[in-house]
């Protein structure tokens, strides 16, 4: 299952997608995110997976600089930390 966190507004789509089938709940993305966007939680099936924090979901485009915009240039980021490639950004 793919969980989409974010929103669409007049400037575009701002979603972080976590593929919960690929996520193993290791928490490496939680530690790697400089904006502290992620946390671990149980999904609807009792599996611990990464999620975007509730208080961040409606403003994710403002809090997260986006992977292609900033984080791709960092040695460690949520994408590089996730060995299973479970995280993606739309912007």
N, C-alpha and C positions, 0 to 999 in steps of 0.2 A: 504494500500500500504506500502511496505517496501522500505525505502531509504537506500542504501548502500554507505557509505563514506569511501574511502581508496584505497588500491591498493594491487597487488600481485607482489612480486619480488622473487629473488632467495632464500630468507630465509623464505618465507611463505606468508600467507594471512594476511593482516592487514586491517580489516574493522570494522567500527562501524555501526550497523544497527539500524535505528529508525523506528518502526512500527507507521506510521502516523495515522493509524486507531485507535490505542490505545492512542497516545499522545494527551493530552488535552491542551497543550500550557501553562502549569502552570509556567514553567521556573525554577522549583526546581533543575533540572539537571544543568542548567546554573550556579546557585549559588553554587552547590555542587562540581563542577569540579575544582580541584586545578590548572589545566593546562589551564583553560579558553578556552576550545575547542568548547563549544556549544554557540549558540545564538538562538533567536526566529525569525522566518520569516514566511511569508505567503507561503503556498504550491501552487501548480497549480490550486487548487480549492478555494483559498481565505481563507483557514483555517490557523490560526497561530499554528505552531508546532516548536519543537526543530529541529535544523539542526547543522551539523558540519560546522564551519566557513570555507569559501572558501579558505582562505590562509593556512589552516591546512590540507585540504583534501589529498594532495599529499604527506604529511609527517606525517600522523597521527600515524604511528607506532613508529616514533621517538619522537613525542611530548607527546603522551599518553602512560603511562607505562603499560597500559592494565589492565583489571579488575582482572583477576586471578593472575597476577604477583605482583601487588602492591595494587590496590584500594580495593580489597576484604577484606583486613586487616584493612581498615580505617572504623571508625564508620559511617561516612557519605561519600557516593560516588554517582556517577550518577545512579547506579542500585538501591541503597537503597532510594535515593531521589525520584525516579520515582515510584509513587504508582501504576501506570498502567502497569508496567513492559514492557515499550515500547523500552528500550535500551538494546542492546547486543553487545558483542565484539567477534571477531573470534580468537584472540590470548590470 
